[in-house]
Amino acid sequence: MNTLAIDRKKRIEKLYVEEARSVSLIFPGGDLMPHENPDFLLSTGSETYGIEVTELCRERPRTEAATLSRIPKKAKVLYNGMTGAEPIDISLAFSRHATDLHPNQLTHSLVEFVYARRESRGICASKDLPVGYCHIGIHEPHPQIDRTGRWHGVRAFDVEIASKQLIESRIANKSARLAKYRGTAAVVWLLIVNDQFLGPGEVYARPDDLAEWKFRFEFEKVLLFAREPGGGGRVFELRRM
């Protein structure tokens, strides 16, 4: 992971912690300082807490979505290199079966489809779509946004109920590093972020399940932040087995 990606990840994690603190009195007041192993230190003056952050999601759909997200940009480059190509805006949606195909196949079939219909500005094509797509829209470019044409897409996805095993796996993954965390802070908390508008890979942790389940861990606290749009939500303290 390069430096820019690391910095972005740290900013996102700090946002998660700050939002969780804003909706829960579980967290003490004090200065939140970025750190490594654990992710943050929270100093109250009399005590320093270590806070490690992790996300609750299905990794495979997230990885697949990242791969698909690169296809519109690659397709735009190929299209612009074709004879007679003019600036054009493309909006698209991948079908649930898109990941069954190689990214190159998805890219080239998109370019061929758009090039053949490049004169159909303002038409949302919904028939005879290439395999792997459930929508392709062809539009005039917006000069104030991108006069060269903007190609962007989303993927159809589903949301699953979070299983106890999924949460246990996140706790176990971080528990393996607990000794290293304690080298900096004697009191270490684990914050599991359940982002409820994540997109592909999203899961939903049911409050009734969280109230019933017990987990095995050595952290002083394990918290689950059910994060809602706009930064609101609710923080649950998971019960120890």
C-alpha distance (Angstrom), angle and dihedral (degrees) to the residues before:
residue distance angle dihedral
M1 . . .
N2 3.83 . .
T3 3.80 125.3 .
L4 3.82 94.9 -99.3
A5 3.80 91.5 51.2
I6 3.81 91.1 48.3
D7 3.82 91.7 49.7
R8 3.80 91.3 48.8
K9 3.81 91.5 48.9
K10 3.80 91.0 50.5
R11 3.82 91.9 49.8
I12 3.79 90.8 51.2
E13 3.80 92.4 48.1
K14 3.81 91.0 49.4
L15 3.81 89.2 51.3
Y16 3.81 89.3 52.6
V17 3.81 92.4 52.3
E18 3.80 93.7 45.4
E19 3.80 91.8 49.1
A20 3.79 91.5 48.2
R21 3.81 90.0 50.6
S22 3.79 90.4 50.8
V23 3.81 93.2 58.0
S24 3.82 100.6 37.5
L25 3.79 136.3 57.1
I26 3.81 89.9 -156.3
F27 3.79 89.8 89.4
P28 3.82 117.4 76.6
G29 3.77 121.1 -132.0
G30 3.78 118.9 -101.5
D31 3.77 144.3 97.3
L32 3.81 117.6 -46.8
M33 3.80 111.3 -145.1
P34 3.82 125.8 -171.7
H35 3.79 111.9 -120.9
E36 3.78 142.0 156.9
N37 3.79 122.3 -111.6
P38 3.00 94.5 31.1
D39 3.80 107.0 31.5
F40 3.82 95.4 -130.9
L41 3.78 142.0 13.7
L42 3.79 119.4 -145.7
S43 3.79 111.9 -160.0
T44 3.80 119.2 -163.7
G45 3.80 95.0 175.0
S46 3.79 93.9 -108.3
E47 3.80 97.7 45.6
T48 3.79 138.1 26.1
Y49 3.79 117.6 -146.9
G50 3.78 124.0 -162.1
I51 3.81 115.1 -143.3
E52 3.79 121.3 -165.7
V53 3.83 116.9 -168.1
T54 3.79 128.4 -151.6
E55 3.81 134.9 163.8
L56 3.78 128.4 -123.3
C57 3.80 109.5 -138.6
R58 3.79 144.6 110.4
E59 3.79 105.0 -86.8
R60 3.81 98.9 -156.9
P61 3.85 96.9 59.2
R62 3.81 90.2 46.1
T63 3.80 91.5 52.1
E64 3.80 91.3 46.6
A65 3.82 91.0 50.0
A66 3.80 90.6 52.2
T67 3.82 89.7 53.8
L68 3.81 92.5 48.9
S69 3.81 92.2 47.2
R70 3.83 90.0 66.7
I71 3.81 94.6 55.8
P72 3.86 99.4 79.3
K73 3.81 91.9 54.3
K74 3.82 92.4 48.8
A75 3.81 91.2 46.3
K76 3.80 91.6 51.1
V77 3.80 91.1 54.7
L78 3.80 92.1 50.4
Y79 3.81 92.7 45.9
N80 3.82 93.2 49.8
G81 3.80 89.3 55.2
M82 3.81 93.4 58.1
T83 3.82 124.2 98.8
G84 3.80 112.6 -94.5
A85 3.77 95.3 10.2
E86 3.80 113.6 150.7
P87 3.82 129.5 -170.8
I88 3.79 110.0 -75.8
D89 3.80 138.1 167.8
I90 3.79 117.0 -128.0
S91 3.79 126.3 -168.3
L92 3.77 116.9 -176.0
A93 3.77 143.3 171.9
F94 3.78 123.7 -151.9
S95 3.79 118.1 -137.6
R96 3.80 123.4 -125.9
H97 3.81 88.4 -100.5
A98 3.81 95.8 56.3
T99 3.79 93.4 101.8
D100 3.80 90.1 59.4
L101 3.83 87.1 71.9
H102 3.79 131.2 68.3
P103 3.84 113.2 -102.6
N104 3.82 90.3 -121.9
Q105 3.80 90.8 57.2
L106 3.80 90.9 50.2
T107 3.81 91.2 47.9
H108 3.80 97.2 49.1
S109 3.80 95.4 42.6
L110 3.81 89.4 52.1
V111 3.81 92.2 50.4
E112 3.79 92.5 48.6
F113 3.80 92.4 47.9
V114 3.81 94.2 49.2
Y115 3.81 95.0 42.8
A116 3.80 91.7 53.1
R117 3.82 90.3 51.9
R118 3.80 100.3 34.3
E119 3.81 92.0 122.9
S120 3.82 92.5 56.5
R121 3.79 95.3 88.1
G122 3.77 115.2 176.7
I123 3.81 92.5 20.3
C124 3.78 119.7 122.0
A125 3.76 104.3 -148.7
S126 3.78 112.1 -141.8
K127 3.82 102.4 155.3
D128 3.78 129.9 75.4
L129 3.78 91.0 9.8
P130 3.81 119.2 175.4
V131 3.78 114.6 -98.9
G132 3.79 110.4 -86.0
Y133 3.81 96.3 36.7
C134 3.80 131.2 92.8
H135 3.83 96.7 180.0
I136 3.79 138.5 17.4
G137 3.79 119.2 179.5
I138 3.82 122.4 -165.1
H139 3.81 116.0 -158.4
E140 3.78 144.5 162.5
P141 3.81 111.1 -91.0
H142 3.79 117.3 -105.9
P143 3.83 106.5 -125.8
Q144 3.80 93.7 -156.1
I145 3.81 91.9 55.1
D146 3.81 104.6 34.6
R147 3.78 121.2 -22.6
T148 3.81 90.3 -166.6
G149 3.79 90.1 62.2
R150 3.79 130.9 -93.9
W151 3.80 120.1 -116.4
H152 3.78 114.7 -169.2
G153 3.78 138.3 153.6
V154 3.78 147.7 -179.7
R155 3.77 133.6 -151.9
A156 3.77 127.7 -126.7
F157 3.80 109.6 -117.7
D158 3.77 143.5 170.3
V159 3.79 133.2 -138.4
E160 3.79 121.7 -129.2
I161 3.79 130.0 -159.9
A162 3.80 108.7 -105.1
S163 3.78 112.1 -110.8
K164 3.79 125.0 -141.5
Q165 3.81 88.0 -119.0
L166 3.81 91.7 58.0
I167 3.81 91.8 53.9
E168 3.81 90.9 44.4
S169 3.81 89.8 54.1
R170 3.82 92.1 54.5
I171 3.80 91.2 49.0
A172 3.81 92.0 47.3
N173 3.80 92.1 48.9
K174 3.79 92.0 55.5
S175 3.80 95.4 37.3
A176 3.80 88.7 66.5
R177 3.82 88.3 67.4
L178 3.80 98.0 42.8
A179 3.81 94.8 106.3
K180 3.81 89.5 57.2
Y181 3.81 91.1 49.1
R182 3.79 91.3 51.9
G183 3.79 89.4 58.2
T184 3.81 86.4 74.8
A185 3.81 104.9 27.5
A186 3.80 129.0 23.7
V187 3.81 91.2 -154.4
V188 3.81 112.8 55.4
W189 3.79 127.5 179.7
L190 3.79 128.1 -168.9
L191 3.82 116.7 -143.0
I192 3.81 114.0 -161.4
V193 3.81 111.7 -164.1
N194 3.80 116.0 -149.6
D195 3.81 100.5 -169.8
Q196 3.80 105.4 -160.0
F197 3.81 96.0 -163.0
L198 3.78 98.8 43.4
G199 3.80 99.0 121.1
P200 3.83 120.1 -146.2
G201 3.79 110.4 30.3
E202 3.79 93.5 24.4
V203 3.80 119.6 150.9
Y204 3.79 131.5 -175.5
A205 3.80 121.3 -135.8
R206 3.80 107.9 -152.0
P207 3.83 114.7 -136.9
D208 3.83 91.2 -138.6
D209 3.81 90.3 56.0
L210 3.80 92.9 47.7
A211 3.81 90.4 51.4
E212 3.80 91.3 52.6
W213 3.80 104.2 39.0
K214 3.80 125.9 85.5
F215 3.80 125.1 -158.5
R216 3.77 136.5 -159.9
F217 3.82 112.9 -122.7
E218 3.82 143.4 135.9
F219 3.80 97.3 -146.9
E220 3.81 113.2 112.4
K221 3.81 87.5 -123.1
V222 3.80 135.8 4.2
L223 3.80 112.1 -160.0
L224 3.79 129.7 -172.9
F225 3.80 116.8 -153.0
A226 3.82 111.1 -156.6
R227 3.81 95.1 -157.1
E228 3.79 118.3 -155.8
P229 3.85 130.2 -166.0
G230 3.78 111.0 -72.9
G231 3.79 94.5 29.5
G232 3.80 98.0 -76.3
G233 3.75 125.5 120.8
R234 3.77 141.5 108.2
V235 3.79 135.3 -72.8
F236 3.80 118.7 -140.2
E237 3.79 123.1 -164.2
L238 3.80 106.8 -141.0
R239 3.78 117.6 -133.8
R240 3.78 121.6 -115.6
M241 3.79 121.3 -123.6
